[in-house]
């Protein structure tokens, strides 16, 4: 992981993070409707995560943002449940163990915030992501939780922290 840095997002990262997420959606042909692509705060991730019990991390390599992930309370759920959000990586970042490091950092933050469970939604064809989630202790659910607005994400998982 030489030259790889995982750090909290800054306001200056907003444009790069939005471009990163949109690029992954285009690359993987992820539906844009009913997914994170439509989130109104996609261009303002620093502001969205700059609040209580929320954090967003970026992965930086040679001054380029190549990955991101965040933790925030799961909307319309018990205050003990958070959501792992916006976990996306550019192709050159995948398969290097960086996703595992990012997952560790996010789940550690969730525990520090006092959350007891962590929820995530994903797409059925994102097999590598699901493998990472399962390896991290997430289990499949039969129905969605909370109110993410991501009606096109039909895979739901939960982990006890």
C-alpha positions as CSV (number, residue, x, y, z in Angstrom):
1,X,0.0,0.0,0.0
2,X,2.8,2.3,-0.8
3,X,1.6,5.9,-1.5
4,X,-1.9,4.9,-0.5
5,X,-3.5,7.2,2.1
6,X,-6.9,6.7,3.8
7,X,-8.1,10.0,5.3
8,X,-11.2,11.9,6.1
9,X,-12.8,13.8,3.3
10,X,-12.2,17.5,3.0
11,X,-14.3,20.1,1.2
12,X,-11.7,20.3,-1.6
13,X,-12.4,16.6,-2.3
14,X,-16.1,17.1,-3.2
15,X,-15.6,17.3,-7.0
16,X,-13.2,14.4,-7.2
17,X,-15.4,12.1,-5.0
18,X,-18.5,12.9,-7.1
19,X,-16.6,12.2,-10.3
20,X,-15.2,8.9,-8.8
21,X,-18.7,7.7,-7.9
22,X,-20.2,8.6,-11.3
23,X,-17.3,7.0,-13.1
24,X,-17.9,3.7,-11.2
25,X,-21.6,3.8,-12.0
26,X,-20.8,4.3,-15.7
27,X,-18.1,1.6,-15.7
28,X,-20.3,-1.0,-14.1
29,X,-23.5,0.0,-15.7
30,X,-25.2,0.5,-12.4
31,X,-28.7,1.9,-12.7
32,X,-28.7,5.6,-12.1
33,X,-32.3,5.8,-11.0
34,X,-33.1,4.7,-7.4
35,X,-29.4,4.5,-6.4
36,X,-26.7,6.7,-4.9
37,X,-26.2,8.3,-8.3
38,X,-29.4,10.3,-7.7
39,X,-28.5,11.4,-4.1
40,X,-28.9,15.2,-4.0
41,X,-25.7,15.6,-1.9
42,X,-23.4,13.7,-4.3
43,X,-21.6,16.9,-5.1
44,X,-21.4,17.9,-1.4
45,X,-20.1,14.8,0.3
46,X,-18.0,16.8,2.8
47,X,-21.0,18.8,3.9
48,X,-23.2,15.7,4.1
49,X,-20.8,13.8,6.4
50,X,-19.7,16.8,8.4
51,X,-22.3,16.1,11.1
52,X,-22.8,14.1,14.3
53,X,-22.2,10.3,14.0
54,X,-21.1,10.5,10.4
55,X,-17.7,10.3,8.6
56,X,-16.6,9.9,5.1
57,X,-13.1,8.6,4.2
58,X,-11.3,8.8,0.9
59,X,-8.4,6.8,-0.5
60,X,-5.7,8.9,-2.1
61,X,-2.9,7.7,-4.3
62,X,-0.3,10.1,-5.7
63,X,-2.7,13.1,-5.0
64,X,-5.6,11.4,-6.8
65,X,-8.8,10.3,-5.0
66,X,-9.3,6.6,-6.0
67,X,-11.9,5.4,-3.4
68,X,-14.4,6.5,-0.8
69,X,-16.7,5.1,1.9
70,X,-18.8,6.6,4.7
71,X,-20.7,5.8,7.8
72,X,-23.9,7.7,8.8
73,X,-27.1,7.0,10.8
74,X,-29.6,4.9,8.8
75,X,-32.5,7.2,8.1
76,X,-35.8,6.2,9.6
77,X,-34.3,3.4,11.8
78,X,-33.3,3.0,15.4
79,X,-30.5,5.3,16.4
80,X,-28.3,2.3,17.1
81,X,-28.2,1.4,13.4
82,X,-25.8,3.0,10.9
83,X,-25.3,2.5,7.2
84,X,-22.1,1.9,5.3
85,X,-22.5,4.3,2.4
86,X,-20.8,5.3,-0.8
87,X,-18.2,2.6,-0.9
88,X,-16.7,2.9,-4.3
89,X,-13.2,2.3,-5.8
90,X,-11.7,3.0,-9.2
91,X,-10.5,-0.2,-11.0
92,X,-6.8,0.4,-10.2
93,X,-7.6,0.3,-6.5
94,X,-9.5,-3.0,-6.5
95,X,-8.0,-6.3,-5.5
96,X,-5.2,-4.7,-3.4
97,X,-6.8,-5.1,0.1
98,X,-7.7,-1.4,0.2
99,X,-11.4,-2.2,0.5
100,X,-10.7,-4.3,3.5
101,X,-8.7,-1.5,5.1
102,X,-11.4,1.0,4.3
103,X,-14.0,-1.4,5.8
104,X,-12.0,-1.7,9.0
105,X,-11.7,2.0,9.3
106,X,-15.5,2.6,8.7
107,X,-16.6,-0.1,11.1
108,X,-14.2,1.1,13.8
109,X,-15.7,4.6,13.4
110,X,-19.2,3.1,13.6
111,X,-18.3,1.4,16.9
112,X,-16.7,4.6,18.2
113,X,-20.0,6.5,17.4
114,X,-21.9,3.9,19.5
115,X,-23.7,2.1,16.8
116,X,-24.7,-1.5,17.4
117,X,-25.5,-2.6,13.9
118,X,-24.3,-1.6,10.4
119,X,-26.5,-1.9,7.3
120,X,-25.5,-1.9,3.6
121,X,-27.3,-2.1,0.3
122,X,-25.7,-3.2,-2.9
123,X,-26.4,-4.6,-6.4
124,X,-26.7,-8.3,-7.1
125,X,-23.9,-8.3,-9.7
126,X,-21.4,-6.7,-7.4
127,X,-19.9,-10.0,-6.3
128,X,-16.5,-8.7,-5.2
129,X,-18.2,-6.2,-2.9
130,X,-20.5,-8.8,-1.4
131,X,-17.5,-11.1,-0.8
132,X,-15.9,-8.3,1.2
133,X,-19.1,-7.6,3.1
134,X,-19.5,-11.3,4.0
135,X,-15.9,-11.6,5.0
136,X,-16.4,-8.6,7.2
137,X,-19.3,-10.2,9.0
138,X,-22.4,-8.9,7.1
139,X,-25.3,-11.2,6.6
140,X,-28.0,-11.1,4.0
141,X,-31.5,-9.7,4.9
142,X,-34.8,-10.6,3.3
143,X,-36.0,-7.0,3.1
144,X,-34.6,-3.4,3.2
145,X,-34.2,-1.4,6.4
146,X,-34.6,2.4,6.9
147,X,-35.3,4.8,4.1
148,X,-32.3,5.2,1.9
149,X,-34.3,6.1,-1.3
150,X,-32.2,3.5,-3.2
151,X,-35.1,1.5,-4.6
152,X,-32.9,-0.1,-7.3
153,X,-30.5,-1.8,-4.8
154,X,-32.1,-5.2,-4.1
155,X,-29.4,-6.7,-1.9
156,X,-29.5,-5.8,1.8
157,X,-27.0,-6.9,4.5
158,X,-26.5,-6.2,8.2
159,X,-23.6,-6.7,10.6
160,X,-23.7,-6.7,14.4
161,X,-20.9,-4.5,15.6
